[in-house]
Amino acid sequence: MFKRASRVLGVLAVAAMVNCGGPYTPASTPTTNTAILRIYSTTAVAPLLHNITAAYTLETQGVIFESQQGNHAAMLEQLQAGNTPYIITNYLKDDSSLWAAPIAQDAIAIIAHPSNPIDNLDRETLRQIYQGLIHNWADIGGPDQPIVVFSREAGSGTRLVFERLVMGMRQTTPSARIAPTSNAMLLSVMEETGSIGYISMGYLPDERVKIIAVDEVLPTTASVGENIYPLRTPIYITGYEEAEGAYRAFIGWIQSLSGQAIVSRRYAPLFTTP
């Protein structure tokens, strides 16, 4: 069912790599029957948009996608300016008035430099690290090494989700280093000994960084889909108006078994199958 933004997941009952700077190039000149779907995404869910649009264009004739990506705040500005009717994001305000449909589930994965021996952090310890109250890995059973905190920038949906699920009303330490994109976070944590950061599960696995369990649970499609991993969040396609026509058909396909199989390549599906 379609509905206004909600923290509760639902399933619709309706029947190519995307270049971040422009349209997905068709094999031939578009005809008058071609549907051009413009959908932007935050960087956290860019891998999802790539996978579902590539799969859908293989299954559906006469559909072309146009997309851009950026952080959550930038994509909301594009939506407000009328440059795109819909965006895909892993964050919505609790009181958002936007129309939204859930299409997948994401998780915020905690990553560290690959040399880090720490395998697990509970949420309280993680919170204290990001508050700047714990400064050295030796304080929590690791090596005598300063903790280098990396955070996403203001306006990042991933940061907003992290703050909602981990920080609560507490502030991230002002000494945190800023990674302006998901890829920048990976590269920063990979290169800086003693570092810790967070990223969407859609960018993992990546052997260049270590994934740290939270409350003894690693972020996997199974642990997120079964509501076991604690730092999980819905992924929505959202806009000012309820989707109709070709947009509605696309969203319905994403929530179908075929679409959810594509989602499951990097993210958790809306529902688990036996």
BALOBA-1460 file (C-alpha; in Angstrom, 3 decimals):
// residues 274
<rec num="1" residu="m" x="0.000" y="0.000" z="0.000"/>
<rec num="2" residu="f" x="1.067" y="3.543" z="-0.621"/>
<rec num="3" residu="k" x="1.135" y="5.865" z="2.351"/>
<rec num="4" residu="r" x="2.665" y="8.919" z="3.864"/>
<rec num="5" residu="a" x="6.100" y="8.621" z="5.398"/>
<rec num="6" residu="s" x="6.142" y="6.130" z="8.229"/>
<rec num="7" residu="r" x="8.644" y="4.229" z="10.338"/>
<rec num="8" residu="v" x="6.671" y="1.032" z="9.658"/>
<rec num="9" residu="l" x="7.565" y="-1.047" z="6.621"/>
<rec num="10" residu="g" x="4.849" y="-2.000" z="4.172"/>
<rec num="11" residu="v" x="4.584" y="-3.791" z="0.838"/>
<rec num="12" residu="l" x="2.831" y="-2.484" z="-2.249"/>
<rec num="13" residu="a" x="-0.005" y="-4.497" z="-3.656"/>
<rec num="14" residu="v" x="0.305" y="-3.032" z="-7.170"/>
<rec num="15" residu="a" x="0.768" y="-4.571" z="-10.125"/>
<rec num="16" residu="a" x="22.620" y="0.207" z="-16.511"/>
<rec num="17" residu="m" x="24.473" y="1.880" z="-14.583"/>
<rec num="18" residu="v" x="23.132" y="5.295" z="-13.735"/>
<rec num="19" residu="n" x="25.538" y="8.118" z="-14.314"/>
<rec num="20" residu="c" x="25.472" y="10.520" z="-11.370"/>
<rec num="21" residu="g" x="25.608" y="13.424" z="-13.769"/>
<rec num="22" residu="g" x="23.108" y="12.470" z="-16.428"/>
<rec num="23" residu="p" x="20.700" y="10.012" z="-18.028"/>
<rec num="24" residu="y" x="21.109" y="6.310" z="-18.552"/>
<rec num="25" residu="t" x="21.972" y="6.160" z="-22.261"/>
<rec num="26" residu="p" x="19.442" y="4.225" z="-24.367"/>
<rec num="27" residu="a" x="20.516" y="1.805" z="-27.065"/>
<rec num="28" residu="s" x="18.597" y="3.807" z="-29.649"/>
<rec num="29" residu="t" x="16.852" y="7.126" z="-30.004"/>
<rec num="30" residu="p" x="13.838" y="7.291" z="-27.644"/>
<rec num="31" residu="t" x="10.448" y="7.034" z="-29.286"/>
<rec num="32" residu="t" x="7.231" y="8.741" z="-28.307"/>
<rec num="33" residu="n" x="6.358" y="5.604" z="-26.306"/>
<rec num="34" residu="t" x="9.484" y="5.829" z="-24.154"/>
<rec num="35" residu="a" x="8.987" y="6.613" z="-20.454"/>
<rec num="36" residu="i" x="11.764" y="8.718" z="-18.940"/>
<rec num="37" residu="l" x="11.864" y="8.249" z="-15.180"/>
<rec num="38" residu="r" x="13.860" y="10.814" z="-13.227"/>
<rec num="39" residu="i" x="14.813" y="9.505" z="-9.801"/>
<rec num="40" residu="y" x="17.649" y="10.939" z="-7.710"/>
<rec num="41" residu="s" x="19.316" y="9.242" z="-4.743"/>
<rec num="42" residu="t" x="21.520" y="9.892" z="-1.770"/>
<rec num="43" residu="t" x="25.032" y="8.471" z="-2.012"/>
<rec num="44" residu="a" x="24.221" y="5.848" z="0.636"/>
<rec num="45" residu="v" x="21.697" y="4.159" z="-1.630"/>
<rec num="46" residu="a" x="23.346" y="4.867" z="-4.993"/>
<rec num="47" residu="p" x="24.356" y="1.186" z="-5.361"/>
<rec num="48" residu="l" x="20.699" y="0.224" z="-4.902"/>
<rec num="49" residu="l" x="19.508" y="2.680" z="-7.551"/>
<rec num="50" residu="h" x="22.134" y="1.368" z="-9.940"/>
<rec num="51" residu="n" x="21.133" y="-2.261" z="-9.439"/>
<rec num="52" residu="i" x="17.364" y="-1.829" z="-9.646"/>
<rec num="53" residu="t" x="17.382" y="0.482" z="-12.661"/>
<rec num="54" residu="a" x="19.800" y="-1.764" z="-14.560"/>
<rec num="55" residu="a" x="17.642" y="-4.824" z="-13.861"/>
<rec num="56" residu="y" x="14.371" y="-3.052" z="-14.649"/>
<rec num="57" residu="t" x="15.576" y="-1.781" z="-18.027"/>
<rec num="58" residu="l" x="16.478" y="-5.346" z="-18.972"/>
<rec num="59" residu="e" x="12.992" y="-6.571" z="-18.072"/>
<rec num="60" residu="t" x="10.956" y="-3.600" z="-19.282"/>
<rec num="61" residu="q" x="11.085" y="-2.073" z="-22.746"/>
<rec num="62" residu="g" x="10.697" y="1.648" z="-23.334"/>
<rec num="63" residu="v" x="12.016" y="2.905" z="-19.986"/>
<rec num="64" residu="i" x="14.957" y="5.263" z="-19.521"/>
<rec num="65" residu="f" x="16.244" y="6.491" z="-16.161"/>
<rec num="66" residu="e" x="17.819" y="9.836" z="-15.344"/>
<rec num="67" residu="s" x="19.579" y="10.222" z="-12.027"/>
<rec num="68" residu="q" x="21.884" y="12.312" z="-9.896"/>
<rec num="69" residu="q" x="23.250" y="11.642" z="-6.449"/>
<rec num="70" residu="g" x="24.339" y="13.692" z="-3.469"/>
<rec num="71" residu="n" x="23.739" y="13.901" z="0.248"/>
<rec num="72" residu="h" x="20.253" y="13.930" z="1.730"/>
<rec num="73" residu="a" x="20.002" y="17.692" z="2.082"/>
<rec num="74" residu="a" x="21.127" y="18.273" z="-1.516"/>
<rec num="75" residu="m" x="18.623" y="15.757" z="-2.866"/>
<rec num="76" residu="l" x="15.795" y="17.343" z="-0.870"/>
<rec num="77" residu="e" x="16.729" y="20.661" z="-2.472"/>
<rec num="78" residu="q" x="16.488" y="19.032" z="-5.911"/>
<rec num="79" residu="l" x="13.076" y="17.649" z="-4.972"/>
<rec num="80" residu="q" x="11.866" y="20.997" z="-3.682"/>
<rec num="81" residu="a" x="13.120" y="22.753" z="-6.819"/>
<rec num="82" residu="g" x="11.106" y="20.390" z="-9.001"/>
<rec num="83" residu="n" x="14.178" y="18.953" z="-10.708"/>
<rec num="84" residu="t" x="13.067" y="15.433" z="-9.846"/>
<rec num="85" residu="p" x="9.691" y="14.061" z="-8.706"/>
<rec num="86" residu="y" x="11.230" y="11.378" z="-6.462"/>
<rec num="87" residu="i" x="14.365" y="10.636" z="-4.489"/>
<rec num="88" residu="i" x="15.563" y="7.452" z="-2.813"/>
<rec num="89" residu="t" x="16.963" y="7.851" z="0.696"/>
<rec num="90" residu="n" x="17.608" y="5.912" z="3.886"/>
<rec num="91" residu="y" x="16.396" y="8.778" z="6.070"/>
<rec num="92" residu="l" x="13.076" y="10.537" z="6.599"/>
<rec num="93" residu="k" x="12.046" y="12.745" z="9.476"/>
<rec num="94" residu="d" x="9.516" y="11.202" z="11.813"/>
<rec num="95" residu="d" x="7.121" y="14.044" z="11.048"/>
<rec num="96" residu="s" x="7.800" y="14.212" z="7.298"/>
<rec num="97" residu="s" x="4.806" y="15.217" z="5.190"/>
<rec num="98" residu="l" x="6.261" y="13.664" z="2.037"/>
<rec num="99" residu="w" x="4.583" y="10.698" z="0.384"/>
<rec num="100" residu="a" x="6.849" y="7.662" z="0.715"/>
<rec num="101" residu="a" x="6.976" y="3.968" z="-0.111"/>
<rec num="102" residu="p" x="9.492" y="1.588" z="1.498"/>
<rec num="103" residu="i" x="11.540" y="-0.411" z="-1.015"/>
<rec num="104" residu="a" x="14.376" y="-1.964" z="1.026"/>
<rec num="105" residu="q" x="16.156" y="-1.977" z="4.365"/>
<rec num="106" residu="d" x="19.577" y="-0.499" z="5.038"/>
<rec num="107" residu="a" x="22.001" y="-0.794" z="7.940"/>
<rec num="108" residu="i" x="24.644" y="1.550" z="9.271"/>
<rec num="109" residu="a" x="27.825" y="-0.509" z="9.415"/>
<rec num="110" residu="i" x="30.630" y="0.450" z="11.783"/>
<rec num="111" residu="i" x="33.994" y="0.217" z="10.055"/>
<rec num="112" residu="a" x="37.571" y="0.499" z="11.287"/>
<rec num="113" residu="h" x="41.102" y="0.342" z="9.943"/>
<rec num="114" residu="p" x="41.837" y="-3.270" z="8.875"/>
<rec num="115" residu="s" x="44.597" y="-3.601" z="11.507"/>
<rec num="116" residu="n" x="42.158" y="-3.000" z="14.372"/>
<rec num="117" residu="p" x="41.754" y="-6.112" z="16.598"/>
<rec num="118" residu="i" x="38.419" y="-4.960" z="18.115"/>
<rec num="119" residu="d" x="35.590" y="-7.182" z="16.855"/>
<rec num="120" residu="n" x="32.576" y="-5.779" z="18.712"/>
<rec num="121" residu="l" x="31.286" y="-2.567" z="20.269"/>
<rec num="122" residu="d" x="28.100" y="-2.094" z="22.242"/>
<rec num="123" residu="r" x="26.045" y="0.982" z="21.426"/>
<rec num="124" residu="e" x="26.964" y="2.781" z="24.641"/>
<rec num="125" residu="t" x="30.695" y="2.439" z="23.936"/>
<rec num="126" residu="l" x="30.163" y="3.489" z="20.330"/>
<rec num="127" residu="r" x="28.239" y="6.546" z="21.527"/>
<rec num="128" residu="q" x="31.009" y="7.505" z="23.944"/>
<rec num="129" residu="i" x="33.612" y="7.202" z="21.193"/>
<rec num="130" residu="y" x="31.612" y="9.563" z="18.987"/>
<rec num="131" residu="q" x="31.035" y="11.946" z="21.876"/>
<rec num="132" residu="g" x="34.805" y="12.133" z="22.317"/>
<rec num="133" residu="l" x="34.674" y="10.571" z="25.794"/>
<rec num="134" residu="i" x="36.838" y="7.584" z="24.837"/>
<rec num="135" residu="h" x="40.070" y="8.633" z="23.141"/>
<rec num="136" residu="n" x="42.262" y="5.540" z="22.972"/>
<rec num="137" residu="w" x="41.594" y="1.993" z="21.783"/>
<rec num="138" residu="a" x="43.452" y="0.705" z="24.849"/>
<rec num="139" residu="d" x="40.564" y="1.983" z="26.993"/>
<rec num="140" residu="i" x="38.268" y="-0.657" z="25.444"/>
<rec num="141" residu="g" x="40.666" y="-3.587" z="25.118"/>
<rec num="142" residu="g" x="42.502" y="-2.568" z="21.964"/>
<rec num="143" residu="p" x="46.042" y="-1.368" z="21.269"/>
<rec num="144" residu="d" x="47.527" y="1.771" z="22.803"/>
<rec num="145" residu="q" x="46.517" y="3.926" z="19.879"/>
<rec num="146" residu="p" x="44.498" y="7.154" z="19.572"/>
<rec num="147" residu="i" x="40.991" y="6.749" z="18.157"/>
<rec num="148" residu="v" x="40.517" y="8.774" z="14.980"/>
<rec num="149" residu="v" x="36.799" y="9.458" z="14.578"/>
<rec num="150" residu="f" x="35.360" y="9.934" z="11.097"/>
<rec num="151" residu="s" x="31.833" y="11.252" z="10.580"/>
<rec num="152" residu="r" x="29.736" y="12.121" z="7.558"/>
<rec num="153" residu="e" x="29.045" y="15.780" z="6.840"/>
<rec num="154" residu="a" x="26.049" y="17.833" z="7.975"/>
<rec num="155" residu="g" x="23.160" y="17.096" z="5.628"/>
<rec num="156" residu="s" x="24.137" y="13.474" z="5.120"/>
<rec num="157" residu="g" x="21.251" y="11.028" z="5.483"/>
<rec num="158" residu="t" x="23.627" y="8.383" z="6.805"/>
<rec num="159" residu="r" x="24.778" y="10.791" z="9.524"/>
<rec num="160" residu="l" x="21.174" y="11.602" z="10.410"/>
<rec num="161" residu="v" x="20.385" y="7.892" z="10.741"/>
<rec num="162" residu="f" x="23.517" y="7.324" z="12.847"/>
<rec num="163" residu="e" x="22.591" y="10.202" z="15.124"/>
<rec num="164" residu="r" x="19.033" y="8.882" z="15.490"/>
<rec num="165" residu="l" x="20.080" y="5.304" z="16.281"/>
<rec num="166" residu="v" x="23.306" y="5.860" z="18.227"/>
<rec num="167" residu="m" x="23.724" y="9.418" z="19.440"/>
<rec num="168" residu="g" x="20.203" y="10.341" z="20.429"/>
<rec num="169" residu="m" x="20.324" y="13.953" z="21.669"/>
<rec num="170" residu="r" x="24.112" y="13.867" z="22.106"/>
<rec num="171" residu="q" x="26.512" y="15.717" z="19.819"/>
<rec num="172" residu="t" x="29.291" y="14.174" z="17.753"/>
<rec num="173" residu="t" x="32.700" y="15.328" z="18.954"/>
<rec num="174" residu="p" x="33.873" y="18.490" z="17.145"/>
<rec num="175" residu="s" x="37.248" y="16.798" z="16.622"/>
<rec num="176" residu="a" x="35.683" y="14.246" z="14.264"/>
<rec num="177" residu="r" x="37.098" y="14.323" z="10.767"/>
<rec num="178" residu="i" x="34.558" y="14.740" z="7.980"/>
<rec num="179" residu="a" x="34.114" y="12.347" z="5.058"/>
<rec num="180" residu="p" x="31.879" y="14.084" z="2.475"/>
<rec num="181" residu="t" x="30.724" y="10.935" z="0.647"/>
<rec num="182" residu="s" x="30.339" y="7.222" z="1.258"/>
<rec num="183" residu="n" x="33.388" y="6.442" z="-0.866"/>
<rec num="184" residu="a" x="35.381" y="9.105" z="0.970"/>
<rec num="185" residu="m" x="34.481" y="7.420" z="4.265"/>
<rec num="186" residu="l" x="35.799" y="4.087" z="3.011"/>
<rec num="187" residu="l" x="39.046" y="5.610" z="1.771"/>
<rec num="188" residu="s" x="39.569" y="7.667" z="4.929"/>
<rec num="189" residu="v" x="39.112" y="4.729" z="7.289"/>
<rec num="190" residu="m" x="41.227" y="2.481" z="5.094"/>
<rec num="191" residu="e" x="44.157" y="4.897" z="5.122"/>
<rec num="192" residu="e" x="44.127" y="6.129" z="8.744"/>
<rec num="193" residu="t" x="45.471" y="3.767" z="11.421"/>
<rec num="194" residu="g" x="43.270" y="3.861" z="14.520"/>
<rec num="195" residu="s" x="40.258" y="5.152" z="12.608"/>
<rec num="196" residu="i" x="36.570" y="4.393" z="13.026"/>
<rec num="197" residu="g" x="33.670" y="5.396" z="10.793"/>
<rec num="198" residu="y" x="30.236" y="4.356" z="9.594"/>
<rec num="199" residu="i" x="28.704" y="3.627" z="6.224"/>
<rec num="200" residu="s" x="25.659" y="2.129" z="4.523"/>
<rec num="201" residu="m" x="25.758" y="-1.646" z="4.198"/>
<rec num="202" residu="g" x="25.361" y="-1.153" z="0.448"/>
<rec num="203" residu="y" x="29.091" y="-0.379" z="0.199"/>
<rec num="204" residu="l" x="30.121" y="-3.627" z="1.848"/>
<rec num="205" residu="p" x="31.784" y="-6.063" z="1.934"/>
<rec num="206" residu="d" x="35.028" y="-4.226" z="1.288"/>
<rec num="207" residu="e" x="38.281" y="-5.898" z="2.231"/>
<rec num="208" residu="r" x="39.979" y="-2.526" z="2.666"/>
<rec num="209" residu="v" x="38.212" y="-1.957" z="5.998"/>
<rec num="210" residu="k" x="37.150" y="-4.040" z="8.990"/>
<rec num="211" residu="i" x="33.478" y="-4.346" z="9.910"/>
<rec num="212" residu="i" x="32.867" y="-4.162" z="13.665"/>
<rec num="213" residu="a" x="29.850" y="-5.930" z="15.137"/>
<rec num="214" residu="v" x="27.397" y="-3.871" z="17.181"/>
<rec num="215" residu="d" x="25.955" y="-5.611" z="20.253"/>
<rec num="216" residu="e" x="27.578" y="-8.843" z="18.979"/>
<rec num="217" residu="v" x="25.781" y="-8.703" z="15.594"/>
<rec num="218" residu="l" x="27.336" y="-8.014" z="12.189"/>
<rec num="219" residu="p" x="25.317" y="-6.174" z="9.524"/>
<rec num="220" residu="t" x="24.236" y="-8.747" z="6.937"/>
<rec num="221" residu="t" x="21.163" y="-9.005" z="4.742"/>
<rec num="222" residu="a" x="19.952" y="-11.769" z="7.057"/>
<rec num="223" residu="s" x="20.545" y="-9.958" z="10.375"/>
<rec num="224" residu="v" x="18.931" y="-6.773" z="9.031"/>
<rec num="225" residu="g" x="16.047" y="-8.553" z="7.315"/>
<rec num="226" residu="e" x="15.296" y="-10.501" z="10.490"/>
<rec num="227" residu="n" x="15.431" y="-7.317" z="12.639"/>
<rec num="228" residu="i" x="18.432" y="-8.535" z="14.642"/>
<rec num="229" residu="y" x="21.117" y="-6.003" z="13.756"/>
<rec num="230" residu="p" x="20.393" y="-2.882" z="15.840"/>
<rec num="231" residu="l" x="21.432" y="-0.093" z="13.447"/>
<rec num="232" residu="r" x="18.924" y="-0.632" z="10.640"/>
<rec num="233" residu="t" x="16.691" y="1.768" z="8.747"/>
<rec num="234" residu="p" x="14.139" y="1.600" z="5.911"/>
<rec num="235" residu="i" x="14.992" y="2.855" z="2.443"/>
<rec num="236" residu="y" x="12.223" y="4.911" z="0.873"/>
<rec num="237" residu="i" x="11.362" y="6.334" z="-2.489"/>
<rec num="238" residu="t" x="9.732" y="9.624" z="-1.638"/>
<rec num="239" residu="g" x="8.236" y="12.721" z="-3.225"/>
<rec num="240" residu="y" x="5.453" y="15.254" z="-2.918"/>
<rec num="241" residu="e" x="2.844" y="13.251" z="-4.819"/>
<rec num="242" residu="e" x="1.832" y="9.603" z="-4.796"/>
<rec num="243" residu="a" x="3.445" y="7.735" z="-7.682"/>
<rec num="244" residu="e" x="1.341" y="7.017" z="-10.749"/>
<rec num="245" residu="g" x="1.799" y="5.483" z="-14.182"/>
<rec num="246" residu="a" x="5.319" y="4.321" z="-15.036"/>
<rec num="247" residu="y" x="6.676" y="5.436" z="-11.650"/>
<rec num="248" residu="r" x="4.046" y="3.380" z="-9.825"/>
<rec num="249" residu="a" x="4.787" y="0.342" z="-11.987"/>
<rec num="250" residu="f" x="8.510" y="0.665" z="-11.221"/>
<rec num="251" residu="i" x="7.930" y="0.890" z="-7.466"/>
<rec num="252" residu="g" x="5.584" y="-2.083" z="-7.614"/>
<rec num="253" residu="w" x="8.282" y="-4.080" z="-9.407"/>
<rec num="254" residu="i" x="10.888" y="-3.139" z="-6.768"/>
<rec num="255" residu="q" x="8.607" y="-4.509" z="-4.061"/>
<rec num="256" residu="s" x="7.840" y="-7.677" z="-5.993"/>
<rec num="257" residu="l" x="9.800" y="-10.882" z="-5.513"/>
<rec num="258" residu="s" x="11.831" y="-10.098" z="-8.641"/>
<rec num="259" residu="g" x="12.708" y="-6.633" z="-7.444"/>
<rec num="260" residu="q" x="13.492" y="-7.736" z="-3.897"/>
<rec num="261" residu="a" x="15.895" y="-10.327" z="-5.279"/>
<rec num="262" residu="i" x="17.858" y="-7.454" z="-6.850"/>
<rec num="263" residu="v" x="17.636" y="-5.433" z="-3.621"/>
<rec num="264" residu="s" x="19.144" y="-8.360" z="-1.728"/>
<rec num="265" residu="r" x="22.408" y="-8.153" z="-3.616"/>
<rec num="266" residu="r" x="23.600" y="-5.350" z="-1.328"/>
<rec num="267" residu="y" x="20.749" y="-4.435" z="1.025"/>
<rec num="268" residu="a" x="18.130" y="-6.285" z="3.044"/>
<rec num="269" residu="p" x="14.740" y="-6.962" z="1.449"/>
<rec num="270" residu="l" x="11.454" y="-5.748" z="2.851"/>
<rec num="271" residu="f" x="10.440" y="-9.284" z="3.674"/>
<rec num="272" residu="t" x="12.163" y="-12.609" z="4.145"/>
<rec num="273" residu="t" x="11.167" y="-15.703" z="2.223"/>
<rec num="274" residu="p" x="11.281" y="-19.265" z="3.558"/>
